[in-house]
Amino acid sequence: MHDNGSILFRSGWANARGVVTGSVLNVGSSSVVEGTTTIPNEISEEHPLRVIIAGAGVGGLALANSLAKDSNMHVTVLERTDEFKRFGGPIQLASNALEVLKTMDRPIFDEIMSKFTYTGDKENGIKDGIRNEWYAKFDLGTPAKDRNMPYTGVIERPELQQIYLDRIPKGVVSNGDGVASYTMSPTGHGVNVVTDSGKTVEGDVLIGADGIWSAVRATMRDEPIRGDGSGVSYSGYTVFAGELKYDSFDNGQVGYKVYIGPGQYFVITDIGKGNYQWYAFLARAPGSAAAEEKPDGSVPFLKTIFEGWSADVHHILEATQEYEIQQRDLYDRPPSVLKPWTAGSVALLGDAVHAMMPNLGQGGCQAIEDAYVLVEELTSAKTRDQIEPRLKKYRSRRLIRSAAVQGLSRFASDIIIRGFDTPAKVTKDETTGEIKFENFNYAGIVTKMLQPILPIFFTVQFNFLYDGWKNEVAIDLGAAFGFLTLGGLILLVGAGGVGEAGVGLGLGVDGLLGGEGIDAVLGSMKEFM
């Protein structure tokens, strides 16, 4: 910094002499200017903050859209895919994410609503997969209605993406050349981004919104993108997903149903316009898609796996064509206080830092919350030397909340597959009067014991999600207390049913918070001491 208040740049970044030399490269709205130039420390319309976003997923596009409206921001989105195609299926946008979207951009929110299918205003819950009886219902509507928030629902991912692409100024999003790595300026101000093609793009800020296999994260943490040492862990589950036109008997009445039973579960959800999606979650070793033979296809394979289950499960399976089914292994990663979210003027967003299981439908929602907080922090910076502390504040605001949601997503899979069974039940034969005890094993009894607790826990869970969307504090102690108290009770009751597998899966309060979530809480507490 010199007396004139400018940060002087070499190759776009500060040096003692303030000289810039380099070749011209235009990518989107970022450029390197050939010759000599000086970029002042102050952020202004004349010298806007150059923000590079790696990845055009929902979080990256939400961030780009809001920043591009600020005349003090110059935004470039570098997307690896050559073109945007209509694939990806539906994405759930829960009330917390919808409230964020409404706050960030009302016209975009209104357009999303015009293509939206509500599920939060319908019946939702868990059903006994064998008996086809409701086990516990989620009340998604009341927590949203009490807060005057939009109801949870779904939209086709390509439609959501296109809404943003139509609104973002032309030239901001650049396809076909993703971020491969980056280097920091020797002075610590700004970043040189290297693309897959070998080109270099210079900017003041880099946001890694490039998904679970993030190249930005790998560079930041000096770790591989995939495999051992990457920090990405296999969840222990593979999922079959089907999407189809389906004439459901309860269309318009039920949003989604989770069918539980021994060692697996099945989800059916209304995604609008007569379309439905289903998921079959199975506990399997990684790579089971190739390892398990399915000579007759996925439908017969799954019908055998779910033999004896509800006719609803078999009916939708029989209505599904093989080409409408995909299988993938599920990976996630917990947020960490031990590894960085930010480094200088680089930060991570969404799946790049807190990829999570799909059980709560919060993956995209949490990326949107990340984008909201980043917009607040970046637009509040008046000078370039404020960027690094602003990004650190973003991390502190988002760390614990995202850790809790990630942990809850993993917990939902672990407790349902490892701990739940067909609930124990006492029945009476109407003809003989004989009393029958059905499934009176440990897991069946535990599942029955949890039945009255779960609706309360769901209410606490939704209160936690819906109250904290502004991320104004590191942790909402009131919401977190109820969340952890009831969550701990469920884990205490369910631990025996999970057995030794639960120990390996990390079930406990640390599992509820998500791997290193306890570290996150402790780290946050230290900040207040």
C-alpha positions as CSV (number, residue, x, y, z in Angstrom):
1,M,0.0,0.0,0.0
2,H,1.3,3.4,-1.0
3,D,0.3,6.9,0.1
4,N,-2.0,7.2,-2.9
5,G,-4.2,4.4,-1.5
6,S,-3.5,2.1,-4.4
7,I,-2.5,-1.5,-4.4
8,L,0.0,-1.8,-7.2
9,F,0.0,-4.9,-9.4
10,R,2.4,-7.1,-11.4
11,S,0.6,-9.5,-13.7
12,G,-2.6,-7.9,-12.2
13,W,-1.4,-8.1,-8.6
14,A,0.4,-5.8,-6.2
15,N,4.1,-5.2,-6.2
16,A,6.3,-2.5,-5.0
17,R,6.6,-0.7,-8.3
18,G,3.0,-1.0,-9.5
19,V,3.8,-2.3,-12.9
20,V,1.6,-4.7,-14.8
21,T,2.9,-6.7,-17.8
22,G,1.1,-9.5,-19.5
23,S,-0.7,-10.6,-22.6
24,V,-4.4,-9.8,-23.3
25,L,-6.8,-12.6,-22.4
26,N,-10.6,-12.1,-22.4
27,V,-12.7,-14.7,-20.7
28,G,-16.2,-13.6,-19.9
29,S,-15.9,-10.3,-18.0
30,S,-12.3,-11.0,-16.7
31,S,-9.4,-9.7,-18.6
32,V,-5.6,-9.3,-18.4
33,V,-4.6,-5.9,-19.9
34,E,-1.4,-5.8,-21.8
35,G,1.0,-3.1,-20.8
36,T,1.4,-1.1,-17.6
37,T,-1.5,-0.4,-15.2
38,T,-2.2,0.3,-11.6
39,I,-5.3,-1.0,-9.8
40,P,-6.3,1.0,-6.7
41,N,-7.1,-0.6,-3.4
42,E,-10.5,1.0,-3.4
43,I,-13.3,-0.9,-5.1
44,S,-15.3,1.2,-7.5
45,E,-17.2,1.2,-10.8
46,E,-14.0,2.3,-12.6
47,H,-12.0,-0.4,-10.8
48,P,-14.5,-3.1,-9.9
49,L,-13.8,-6.2,-7.9
50,R,-13.0,-9.0,-10.3
51,V,-14.8,-12.1,-9.1
52,I,-14.2,-15.5,-10.8
53,I,-16.6,-18.3,-9.9
54,A,-15.6,-21.9,-10.7
55,G,-18.8,-23.8,-11.6
56,A,-22.3,-22.9,-12.8
57,G,-24.3,-25.0,-10.4
58,V,-27.2,-23.5,-8.4
59,G,-24.9,-21.9,-5.9
60,G,-22.5,-20.5,-8.4
61,L,-25.3,-19.0,-10.6
62,A,-27.2,-17.5,-7.6
63,L,-23.9,-15.9,-6.5
64,A,-23.1,-14.6,-10.0
65,N,-26.6,-13.2,-10.6
66,S,-26.5,-11.1,-7.4
67,L,-23.0,-9.9,-7.8
68,A,-23.4,-9.0,-11.5
69,K,-26.1,-6.5,-10.5
70,D,-23.6,-4.5,-8.5
71,S,-21.7,-2.0,-10.6
72,N,-18.6,-2.4,-8.4
73,M,-18.4,-6.1,-9.3
74,H,-17.0,-7.7,-12.5
75,V,-18.1,-11.4,-12.6
76,T,-16.9,-14.3,-14.6
77,V,-18.3,-17.9,-14.3
78,L,-16.0,-20.6,-15.7
79,E,-18.0,-23.8,-16.4
80,R,-16.4,-27.0,-17.5
81,T,-19.2,-28.4,-19.6
82,D,-19.4,-27.3,-23.2
83,E,-23.1,-26.4,-23.1
84,F,-26.0,-26.6,-20.7
85,K,-28.2,-29.6,-21.4
86,R,-31.6,-30.6,-20.0
87,F,-30.5,-33.2,-17.6
88,G,-30.2,-33.5,-13.8
89,G,-33.7,-34.2,-12.6
90,P,-35.6,-32.2,-10.0
91,I,-34.0,-30.3,-7.1
92,Q,-35.8,-29.7,-3.8
93,L,-35.9,-26.1,-2.6
94,A,-36.9,-26.0,1.0
95,S,-38.5,-23.0,2.7
96,N,-35.1,-21.7,4.0
97,A,-33.6,-21.6,0.5
98,L,-36.8,-20.1,-1.0
99,E,-36.7,-17.3,1.5
100,V,-33.1,-16.7,0.6
101,L,-33.9,-16.6,-3.1
102,K,-36.8,-14.2,-2.5
103,T,-34.5,-11.9,-0.6
104,M,-31.7,-12.1,-3.2
105,D,-33.8,-11.5,-6.3
106,R,-37.6,-11.2,-6.2
107,P,-38.2,-11.5,-10.0
108,I,-36.2,-14.7,-10.2
109,F,-38.1,-16.1,-7.2
110,D,-41.4,-15.3,-8.9
111,E,-40.3,-17.1,-12.0
112,I,-39.2,-20.1,-10.0
113,M,-42.6,-20.2,-8.3
114,S,-44.3,-20.2,-11.8
115,K,-42.5,-23.5,-12.5
116,F,-42.7,-24.9,-9.0
117,T,-44.4,-27.9,-7.5
118,Y,-45.2,-27.6,-3.8
119,T,-44.7,-30.6,-1.5
120,G,-44.7,-28.8,1.8
121,D,-48.4,-28.2,1.7
122,K,-49.2,-31.9,1.4
123,E,-48.8,-35.0,3.6
124,N,-45.2,-36.1,3.9
125,G,-43.6,-38.7,6.1
126,I,-42.3,-42.2,6.8
127,K,-44.3,-45.3,6.1
128,D,-43.9,-48.9,7.3
129,G,-42.5,-50.4,4.1
130,I,-43.9,-53.9,4.9
131,R,-47.4,-53.0,6.3
132,N,-47.8,-49.8,4.2
133,E,-49.0,-47.9,7.3
134,W,-48.0,-44.4,8.2
135,Y,-45.2,-44.5,10.8
136,A,-44.6,-40.8,11.3
137,K,-45.5,-37.7,9.4
138,F,-43.5,-34.6,8.7
139,D,-45.3,-31.3,9.1
140,L,-43.5,-29.2,6.6
141,G,-46.3,-26.7,6.3
142,T,-46.8,-25.3,9.8
143,P,-43.2,-24.2,10.4
144,A,-43.2,-22.4,7.1
145,K,-46.6,-20.8,7.5
146,D,-45.8,-19.6,11.0
147,R,-42.8,-17.7,9.6
148,N,-44.7,-16.5,6.5
149,M,-42.2,-18.5,4.3
150,P,-42.9,-20.3,1.0
151,Y,-43.7,-23.9,1.2
152,T,-41.0,-26.5,0.3
153,G,-41.2,-28.0,-3.2
154,V,-39.3,-29.0,-6.3
155,I,-38.3,-27.6,-9.6
156,E,-36.6,-29.3,-12.5
157,R,-32.9,-28.5,-12.2
158,P,-32.5,-27.5,-15.9
159,E,-35.4,-25.1,-15.5
160,L,-33.9,-23.5,-12.5
161,Q,-30.5,-23.2,-14.2
162,Q,-32.1,-21.6,-17.3
163,I,-34.0,-19.0,-15.2
164,Y,-30.6,-17.8,-14.0
165,L,-28.9,-18.0,-17.4
166,D,-31.6,-15.9,-18.9
167,R,-31.2,-13.2,-16.2
168,I,-27.4,-13.1,-15.9
169,P,-25.8,-10.6,-18.4
170,K,-24.3,-12.1,-21.5
171,G,-20.6,-12.8,-21.3
172,V,-20.6,-13.5,-17.6
173,V,-20.9,-17.3,-18.0
174,S,-18.2,-19.0,-20.1
175,N,-18.6,-22.7,-21.0
176,G,-16.1,-25.3,-22.1
177,D,-13.1,-24.5,-20.0
178,G,-13.3,-25.1,-16.3
179,V,-10.9,-24.2,-13.5
180,A,-8.0,-26.7,-13.2
181,S,-5.9,-24.9,-10.5
182,Y,-4.8,-21.5,-9.3
183,T,-1.9,-19.6,-7.9
184,M,-1.9,-16.8,-5.4
185,S,-0.2,-13.5,-6.1
186,P,3.2,-13.4,-4.4
187,T,1.9,-10.3,-2.5
188,G,-1.2,-12.2,-1.3
189,H,-3.6,-9.9,-3.2
190,G,-5.6,-11.7,-5.9
191,V,-5.4,-14.9,-7.8
192,N,-4.3,-16.3,-11.2
193,V,-6.7,-19.0,-12.3
194,V,-5.4,-21.8,-14.7
195,T,-8.2,-23.4,-16.8
196,D,-8.3,-26.9,-18.2
197,S,-7.0,-25.6,-21.6
198,G,-4.0,-24.0,-19.9
199,K,-5.1,-20.4,-20.2
200,T,-4.7,-18.0,-17.3
201,V,-7.4,-15.7,-16.0
202,E,-6.7,-13.1,-13.4
203,G,-9.1,-11.8,-10.8
204,D,-9.3,-10.4,-7.3
205,V,-11.4,-13.2,-5.9
206,L,-11.9,-16.9,-6.8
207,I,-15.0,-18.8,-5.5
208,G,-14.8,-22.6,-5.8
209,A,-18.4,-23.7,-6.6
210,D,-17.1,-26.6,-8.6
211,G,-18.8,-29.5,-6.8
212,I,-17.7,-32.4,-4.6
213,W,-14.7,-33.1,-6.9
214,S,-13.5,-29.5,-6.6
215,A,-10.2,-28.5,-8.3
216,V,-10.2,-25.3,-6.3
217,R,-10.5,-27.2,-3.0
218,A,-7.7,-29.6,-4.1
219,T,-5.4,-26.7,-4.9
220,M,-6.2,-24.8,-1.7
221,R,-5.6,-27.8,0.5
222,D,-2.8,-29.4,-1.6
223,E,-4.7,-32.7,-1.8
224,P,-5.9,-34.9,-4.6
225,I,-9.3,-34.2,-6.2
226,R,-10.4,-37.8,-5.8
227,G,-9.5,-40.8,-3.8
228,D,-7.4,-41.2,-0.6
229,G,-6.5,-37.9,0.9
230,S,-9.2,-35.9,-0.9
231,G,-11.4,-35.7,2.2
232,V,-14.4,-37.0,0.2
233,S,-15.7,-40.2,1.8
234,Y,-18.0,-42.9,0.6
235,S,-21.2,-42.8,2.5
236,G,-21.8,-46.5,2.6
237,Y,-24.8,-46.3,0.4
238,T,-25.7,-46.6,-3.3
239,V,-28.9,-45.2,-4.6
240,F,-31.1,-46.2,-7.6
241,A,-33.2,-43.3,-8.9
242,G,-36.1,-43.4,-11.3
243,E,-38.0,-40.5,-12.9
244,L,-41.2,-41.1,-14.9
245,K,-44.8,-40.1,-15.8
246,Y,-46.9,-41.9,-13.1
247,D,-50.5,-41.9,-12.2
248,S,-50.3,-42.2,-8.5
249,F,-53.4,-42.9,-6.4
250,D,-52.5,-40.1,-4.0
251,N,-51.5,-37.4,-6.4
252,G,-52.2,-34.0,-5.0
253,Q,-52.5,-35.3,-1.5
254,V,-49.0,-36.6,-0.7
255,G,-45.7,-34.9,-1.4
256,Y,-43.2,-37.6,-0.5
257,K,-43.2,-40.9,1.3
258,V,-40.2,-42.7,2.9
259,Y,-40.8,-46.5,3.2
260,I,-38.7,-48.0,5.9
261,G,-37.8,-51.6,6.6
262,P,-34.8,-53.9,7.5
263,G,-31.6,-52.6,6.0
264,Q,-32.9,-50.4,3.2
265,Y,-35.5,-47.8,2.4
266,F,-37.5,-46.5,-0.6
267,V,-38.7,-42.9,-1.3
268,I,-41.5,-41.8,-3.7
269,T,-42.0,-38.1,-4.3
270,D,-44.3,-36.0,-6.5
271,I,-42.2,-33.7,-8.7
272,G,-45.2,-32.1,-10.5
273,K,-46.9,-32.2,-13.9
274,G,-47.8,-35.9,-13.4
275,N,-44.2,-36.8,-12.9
276,Y,-42.8,-38.8,-10.0
277,Q,-39.3,-39.7,-8.8
278,W,-38.3,-42.6,-6.6
279,Y,-35.1,-43.6,-4.8
280,A,-34.0,-46.9,-3.5
281,F,-31.2,-46.6,-0.9
282,L,-29.2,-49.7,-0.2
283,A,-26.2,-50.2,2.1
284,R,-23.5,-51.5,-0.3
285,A,-19.8,-51.4,-0.8
286,P,-18.5,-48.7,-3.3
287,G,-18.7,-49.8,-6.9
288,S,-21.7,-52.1,-6.4
289,A,-23.2,-50.9,-9.7
290,A,-20.6,-52.8,-11.6
291,A,-20.0,-55.6,-9.0
292,E,-23.7,-56.7,-8.6
293,E,-25.0,-58.5,-11.6
294,K,-28.4,-57.4,-13.0
295,P,-28.9,-59.7,-16.0
296,D,-32.6,-58.8,-16.3
297,G,-32.2,-55.1,-15.5
298,S,-32.6,-52.8,-12.5
299,V,-36.4,-53.3,-12.1
300,P,-36.4,-57.0,-11.6
301,F,-33.3,-56.6,-9.4
302,L,-35.0,-54.1,-7.1
303,K,-38.3,-56.0,-7.1
304,T,-36.3,-58.9,-5.6
305,I,-34.5,-56.7,-3.1
306,F,-37.9,-55.3,-2.0
307,E,-39.8,-58.5,-2.1
308,G,-42.6,-58.5,0.5
309,W,-42.6,-54.7,0.7
310,S,-45.6,-52.4,0.1
311,A,-47.5,-52.8,-3.2
312,D,-46.8,-49.0,-3.7
313,V,-43.1,-49.8,-4.1
314,H,-43.7,-52.5,-6.6
315,H,-46.3,-50.6,-8.6
316,I,-44.0,-47.7,-9.3
317,L,-41.1,-50.0,-10.1
318,E,-43.2,-51.9,-12.6
319,A,-44.2,-48.6,-14.2
320,T,-40.6,-47.6,-14.7
321,Q,-38.6,-48.2,-17.9
322,E,-35.0,-49.3,-17.6
323,Y,-33.8,-46.1,-19.4
324,E,-35.5,-44.1,-16.7
325,I,-33.3,-45.5,-13.9
326,Q,-29.8,-44.5,-12.8
327,Q,-27.6,-45.8,-10.1
328,R,-24.8,-43.9,-8.3
329,D,-22.8,-44.3,-5.2
330,L,-23.2,-41.5,-2.6
331,Y,-20.3,-39.5,-1.4
332,D,-20.2,-36.7,1.1
333,R,-17.8,-34.7,3.2
334,P,-18.1,-32.9,6.5
335,P,-17.2,-29.2,6.9
336,S,-14.0,-28.9,8.8
337,V,-12.2,-26.5,11.1
338,L,-9.1,-28.4,10.6
339,K,-8.9,-27.7,6.9
340,P,-9.6,-24.3,5.3
341,W,-12.7,-23.0,3.6
342,T,-10.7,-19.9,2.5
343,A,-7.2,-19.0,1.7
344,G,-6.4,-15.4,1.0
345,S,-8.9,-14.2,-1.7
346,V,-10.2,-17.8,-2.5
347,A,-13.2,-19.4,-0.9
348,L,-15.2,-22.6,-1.3
349,L,-19.0,-22.9,-1.7
350,G,-21.6,-25.7,-1.7
351,D,-20.6,-29.3,-2.4
352,A,-16.9,-28.2,-2.8
353,V,-16.8,-27.8,1.0
354,H,-19.9,-29.4,2.5
355,A,-21.3,-32.1,0.2
356,M,-24.0,-34.0,1.9
357,M,-26.3,-36.9,1.6
358,P,-29.6,-36.2,-0.3
359,N,-32.0,-37.3,2.5
360,L,-33.0,-33.8,3.6
361,G,-32.9,-32.2,0.2
362,Q,-30.6,-29.5,1.6
363,G,-27.6,-29.8,-0.6
364,G,-28.6,-27.1,-3.1
365,C,-30.3,-25.2,-0.3
366,Q,-27.1,-24.9,1.7
367,A,-25.2,-23.8,-1.5
368,I,-27.8,-21.0,-1.9
369,E,-27.3,-19.9,1.7
370,D,-23.5,-19.9,1.0
371,A,-24.1,-17.6,-2.0
372,Y,-26.3,-15.3,0.1
373,V,-23.7,-14.8,2.8
374,L,-20.9,-14.4,0.2
375,V,-22.9,-11.6,-1.5
376,E,-23.3,-9.8,1.8
377,E,-19.7,-10.1,2.6
378,L,-18.2,-9.2,-0.8
379,T,-20.5,-6.3,-1.5
380,S,-19.8,-4.8,1.9
381,A,-16.0,-4.6,1.2
382,K,-14.9,-1.2,0.1
383,T,-11.3,-2.0,-0.5
384,R,-9.4,-5.0,-1.9
385,D,-7.5,-5.5,1.3
386,Q,-10.8,-6.2,3.1
387,I,-11.6,-9.2,1.0
388,E,-9.6,-11.8,3.0
389,P,-11.3,-10.9,6.4
390,R,-14.7,-10.8,4.7
391,L,-14.2,-14.3,3.3
392,K,-13.1,-15.5,6.8
393,K,-16.3,-14.0,8.2
394,Y,-18.3,-15.9,5.6
395,R,-16.7,-19.1,6.8
396,S,-17.4,-18.4,10.4
397,R,-21.1,-17.6,9.7
398,R,-21.6,-20.7,7.7
399,L,-19.5,-23.4,9.4
400,I,-21.6,-24.7,12.2
401,R,-24.9,-24.5,10.5
402,S,-23.7,-26.4,7.4
403,A,-22.0,-28.9,9.6
404,A,-25.2,-29.6,11.5
405,V,-27.2,-30.0,8.3
406,Q,-24.6,-32.3,6.7
407,G,-24.5,-34.4,9.9
408,L,-28.3,-34.6,10.0
409,S,-28.3,-35.7,6.4
410,R,-25.9,-38.6,7.1
411,F,-27.7,-39.4,10.4
412,A,-31.0,-39.8,8.5
413,S,-29.5,-42.5,6.3
414,D,-27.5,-44.2,9.1
415,I,-30.4,-44.4,11.6
416,I,-33.0,-45.4,9.0
417,I,-30.9,-48.2,7.3
418,R,-28.9,-49.3,10.3
419,G,-31.3,-48.7,13.1
420,F,-34.8,-49.0,11.8
421,D,-36.8,-52.1,11.2
422,T,-40.4,-53.0,10.8
423,P,-42.0,-51.6,13.9
424,A,-43.0,-54.1,16.6
425,K,-46.7,-54.5,16.7
426,V,-49.4,-56.3,18.8
427,T,-52.3,-57.6,16.7
428,K,-55.4,-59.6,17.4
429,D,-56.9,-62.1,15.0
430,E,-60.5,-61.1,14.5
431,T,-61.6,-64.6,13.9
432,T,-59.8,-66.6,16.7
433,G,-59.1,-63.7,19.1
434,E,-55.4,-64.8,19.2
435,I,-52.9,-62.1,20.2
436,K,-49.9,-61.9,17.9
437,F,-46.6,-60.2,18.5
438,E,-45.1,-59.1,15.3
439,N,-41.4,-58.3,14.9
440,F,-40.7,-58.2,18.6
441,N,-36.9,-58.1,18.1
442,Y,-34.7,-55.4,19.5
443,A,-34.7,-53.3,16.3
444,G,-38.5,-53.6,16.0
445,I,-39.1,-52.5,19.5
446,V,-36.6,-49.6,19.2
447,T,-38.3,-48.5,15.9
448,K,-41.7,-48.6,17.7
449,M,-40.3,-46.6,20.7
450,L,-39.0,-43.9,18.3
451,Q,-42.4,-43.5,16.7
452,P,-43.9,-40.8,19.0
453,I,-40.5,-39.0,19.2
454,L,-39.8,-38.5,15.5
455,P,-42.7,-36.0,14.7
456,I,-41.4,-33.8,17.5
457,F,-37.8,-34.1,16.2
458,F,-39.0,-33.2,12.7
459,T,-40.6,-30.0,14.0
460,V,-37.4,-29.1,15.9
461,Q,-35.4,-29.9,12.8
462,F,-37.5,-27.6,10.5
463,N,-37.4,-24.9,13.2
464,F,-33.6,-25.1,13.1
465,L,-33.5,-25.0,9.3
466,Y,-36.1,-22.2,8.9
467,D,-34.9,-19.9,11.7
468,G,-31.3,-19.7,10.7
469,W,-31.4,-18.9,6.9
470,K,-29.9,-15.4,7.4
471,N,-26.8,-16.9,9.0
472,E,-26.5,-13.8,11.2
473,V,-24.8,-15.7,14.0
474,A,-22.3,-18.6,14.0
475,I,-24.9,-20.8,15.8
476,D,-28.5,-20.3,16.9
477,L,-28.2,-21.6,20.4
478,G,-32.0,-21.9,21.0
479,A,-32.7,-23.9,17.9
480,A,-29.5,-25.9,18.3
481,F,-30.4,-26.9,21.9
482,G,-33.7,-28.5,20.9
483,F,-32.1,-30.1,17.8
484,L,-29.3,-31.7,19.8
485,T,-31.4,-32.7,22.8
486,L,-33.9,-34.6,20.8
487,G,-31.3,-35.8,18.3
488,G,-29.2,-37.2,21.2
489,L,-32.3,-39.0,22.6
490,I,-33.0,-40.6,19.3
491,L,-29.4,-41.7,19.0
492,L,-29.4,-43.0,22.6
493,V,-32.5,-45.1,21.9
494,G,-31.4,-46.2,18.4
495,A,-27.7,-47.0,19.2
496,G,-28.5,-50.5,20.3
497,G,-30.4,-51.3,17.2
498,V,-27.5,-49.9,15.1
499,G,-25.1,-52.0,17.1
500,E,-21.4,-52.2,16.2
501,A,-22.1,-50.8,12.7
502,G,-23.2,-47.6,14.4
503,V,-19.9,-47.2,16.1
504,G,-18.1,-47.5,12.8
505,L,-20.5,-45.0,11.2
506,G,-19.8,-42.4,13.9
507,L,-23.3,-42.4,15.4
508,G,-23.4,-40.2,18.4
509,V,-23.6,-36.4,18.9
510,D,-20.6,-36.1,16.7
511,G,-22.3,-38.1,14.0
512,L,-25.4,-35.8,14.3
513,L,-23.3,-32.8,13.8
514,G,-21.4,-34.3,10.9
515,G,-18.0,-35.9,11.3
516,E,-16.0,-32.9,12.5
517,G,-19.1,-30.9,13.5
518,I,-18.1,-31.1,17.2
519,D,-14.7,-29.6,16.2
520,A,-16.7,-26.9,14.5
521,V,-18.7,-26.1,17.6
522,L,-15.6,-26.0,19.8
523,G,-13.8,-23.9,17.2
524,S,-16.7,-21.4,17.2
525,M,-16.8,-21.3,21.0
526,K,-13.1,-20.4,21.0
527,E,-13.9,-17.4,18.9
528,F,-16.3,-16.1,21.6
529,M,-13.7,-16.6,24.4
